Structure formats: C-alpha cells, structure tokens
Amino acid sequence: MHRNSVYIIAQLKPEVRFFACDEKDQAYGLGWHDAGLGEWNGFYDVLRQEDGTPVGFRVWPFEGVLELLKLTENKRLEFDSTSIRVLFGEQNKWCEKVSCDQDFDYISIIQKADGSLAFLLRFSGLTTKELLLLKNAVEEAK
C-alpha cells in the first residue's frame, strides 16, 4: 500500500457507482480485471468546491481511450472531446482554482465479465484530510 493513498473504482457502465479500496488487489478481488490498456491512461483531478469538498473527478484520457469507452452522458457523467467528468452526486459545481491536481499516479481501465467498465485511480498526492474527504464523498455516493 502506498502511504496516504486510496484507490477509487469509478464504475462508468452500466451505471455510475463508486468504491474505495486501500489496495489495487482489492478491486480484483471484487471481480474486476484489467481491460488491457495498461496502468497510465491519462491525467486526473479531484473536482472540489471552494471549501475543498470533493464533488467528483475529471480525467483527461490519453488518445484513443475516450473512443474505446463509448460512454453515454448522464447526470453523473459528463464529457467533451478531451475530458470526462465523473460526479459523486448531483452537485455539478466546482471551483477550478482548487481542482487542478493534474495527477497521473495510476489510472487504469478495469472491467467485469458482465460488461461493467470502470476507472481504477490511485490518489496518493493528497493530504490526509483531503484523502478522508475523498473517501467520505465516495462512501456517500454509493
């Protein structure tokens, strides 16, 4: 385990759901497996309100990844030609000034046999307080 880190499973298909894990292997124990695209598929930010409360995250996937995902927009999943925003709830307002981590620690695409598709992201560059806020947001988003 990386000190002060958390892995977030952000299921994108068939519905948006979230899970927090302390270890990458926990995700594989839940029936997920690597989709074959490797461990670095883009950059990502935690999307935060001005007070630091996480409302989701944004991913700038590397070339070709967005097309492979074939996602459909909904109230918790927004995207444009270069990024995907995955929201924990219906709160879709965030402060850009405190949401520009540009992290690329670990981001892979994982899948299940039933066709479910998710991002697996590691957040390790955050403070202990930020990690707790992120974990709490994920727990509440289920």
C-alpha positions in Angstrom: 0.0 0.0 0.0 1.2 3.5 -0.8 1.4 5.7 2.3 -1.5 8.1 2.4 -3.3 6.8 -0.7 -6.6 5.4 -1.7 -7.8 3.6 -4.8 -11.1 4.6 -6.2 -13.1 2.4 -8.5 -15.4 4.6 -10.6 -17.8 2.3 -12.5 -18.9 4.0 -15.7 -21.1 1.3 -17.3 -23.8 0.2 -17.0 -24.4 2.8 -14.2 -22.1 5.2 -12.3 -21.1 3.7 -8.9 -18.1 4.2 -6.7 -15.9 2.0 -4.4 -12.9 2.9 -2.3 -10.0 0.4 -1.7 -6.8 0.6 0.2 -5.0 -1.7 -2.3 -5.3 -2.3 -6.0 -5.7 -6.0 -5.4 -9.0 -5.4 -3.5 -10.5 -4.3 -6.8 -9.5 -7.5 -8.5 -11.0 -9.4 -5.5 -14.3 -7.8 -6.3 -14.4 -9.4 -9.8 -12.7 -6.6 -11.7 -9.8 -7.3 -14.1 -7.6 -5.1 -16.2 -9.1 -4.2 -19.6 -5.6 -4.5 -21.2 -4.9 -0.8 -21.6 -2.1 -0.5 -19.0 -1.7 1.5 -15.8 -1.4 5.0 -17.2 -4.3 6.1 -19.3 -4.3 9.9 -18.7 -4.2 12.7 -16.1 -6.9 13.4 -13.5 -8.1 16.0 -10.9 -10.3 15.8 -7.9 -13.1 18.3 -8.6 -13.7 20.3 -5.4 -16.0 23.0 -4.1 -14.2 26.2 -2.9 -14.1 24.8 0.7 -12.3 21.7 -0.6 -15.3 19.3 -0.5 -14.9 16.8 -3.4 -17.8 16.6 -5.9 -16.1 14.2 -8.3 -13.1 13.9 -10.6 -12.0 14.8 -14.1 -10.0 12.6 -16.4 -8.1 13.6 -19.5 -7.6 10.2 -21.1 -4.7 9.6 -23.5 -5.5 9.5 -27.2 -7.9 6.7 -28.1 -9.2 5.9 -24.6 -12.3 8.1 -24.7 -13.4 6.5 -28.0 -12.8 3.0 -26.6 -15.0 3.7 -23.6 -18.1 4.6 -25.7 -19.8 6.3 -22.8 -23.2 7.8 -22.6 -23.6 11.1 -20.8 -26.0 11.2 -17.8 -26.4 13.4 -14.6 -23.2 12.0 -13.0 -21.1 11.5 -16.2 -20.2 14.5 -18.4 -17.6 14.6 -21.2 -16.4 16.6 -24.1 -13.8 15.9 -26.8 -10.9 15.8 -24.3 -12.1 15.1 -20.8 -14.6 13.1 -18.7 -16.1 14.4 -15.5 -17.4 11.8 -13.1 -19.6 13.3 -10.3 -20.3 11.7 -7.0 -23.9 13.1 -6.9 -26.0 15.7 -8.5 -23.7 18.6 -7.4 -22.0 19.7 -10.6 -20.4 23.0 -9.5 -16.8 23.1 -8.5 -14.0 25.7 -8.2 -11.4 25.3 -10.9 -8.8 27.1 -8.7 -8.8 24.2 -6.2 -9.4 21.4 -8.7 -6.2 21.3 -10.8 -4.2 18.4 -9.4 -3.1 17.1 -12.8 -2.2 13.8 -11.2 -1.1 10.8 -13.2 -0.2 8.4 -10.4 -2.2 5.4 -11.5 -5.2 5.2 -13.8 -6.3 2.0 -15.5 -9.5 0.8 -17.2 -11.0 -2.3 -15.5 -13.9 -4.4 -16.5 -16.1 -7.3 -15.3 -17.3 -10.3 -17.2 -20.8 -8.8 -17.3 -19.6 -5.8 -19.3 -19.2 -3.4 -16.4 -16.5 -0.8 -17.1 -14.6 1.4 -14.6 -11.7 3.6 -14.0 -9.3 2.5 -11.2 -7.5 5.5 -9.9 -4.9 5.9 -7.2 -4.8 9.2 -5.2 -1.6 9.4 -3.3 -0.6 13.1 -3.6 -3.3 14.3 -1.3 -3.1 15.3 2.3 -4.6 13.1 5.0 -7.5 15.5 5.3 -8.1 15.5 1.6 -8.0 11.7 1.4 -10.6 11.5 4.2 -12.8 13.9 2.4 -12.4 11.9 -0.8 -13.2 8.6 0.9 -16.2 10.1 2.6 -17.5 11.5 -0.7 -17.1 8.1 -2.3 -18.9 6.4 0.6 -21.8 8.8 0.4 -22.0 8.5 -3.4 -22.7 4.7 -3.5 
